[in-house]
Amino acid sequence: MKKIIKVEGMSCNHCVMAVKNALQELEGVSQVDISLEDKKVEVMGDNLVDESLKEAIEDAGYDVVEITG
């Protein structure tokens, strides 16, 4: 399963690592790829729940604009 998440507020590699670490702590997440330039986060895994992904990113201090996939 793959989810594409559009995230606002990421401006540097520290931001990327904060989002990546927050998502990798979630159950079912196997891989996280982030494009700082495109403001997109690609999450791979099993049984990914949109609300859990959104909550993890927002708890890290960033805004989720859209989740697709």
N, C-alpha and C positions, 0 to 999 in steps of 0.2 A: 504494500500500500504506500502511496506517495501523496503528500500534501504540499501545496505551494502556499506560502504565507507572505503577504505583503506587509512589511513592517516599517513604520515611521520612527525616526528618532535615533537611528544608528548613524554615527558619524566617523567612527574610527575602529581600529582593530580591537580595542578594549571592549567596545560595544558588541562587536561580532562575537568575541569570546564569552561575554556575559550571556548573550542569547543562546549561544551554542551549549554552554554548560547547563543553563536552566532547562533546555529541552532534553539534553542527554540524561538528565535525572529522572525523566518520566518513563514509566513502564511501557515497553513495547517499541520504544525509539531505538533504531539500530544505526542510523546515520543522519547527520545534519550537515548540509552544505549551505553556505550563506554567501550571497553576492551583495557586498556593501554598495557597489555602484548601482545595481538594479533595485536595491532595498527589498530583495526577495530571499526567503528562507525556504529551502527544500528539505522536507523531513521524510525519511523512509522508515518503515517499521510495520508492526502488526497492531491491529486494533487501536489505531490512533483516534483520539476523541478531540474534535475541534475545540470544545470548551476547555479541555485540559491544556492544549497547546497554547490557546489564547491566554489563559490564566498564568502559565509559566512565563510567557514573554512579557505580559503586563506587570507581573510581580518583579521582573528584572528591570522595569522602568521604561519600557518601550510600548508603542501603540500598534495594535494589530488593526490593519485596514481591511483585509480580506483574507479568507482561507478558501482555497479551491482544491479539488482533487478528491 
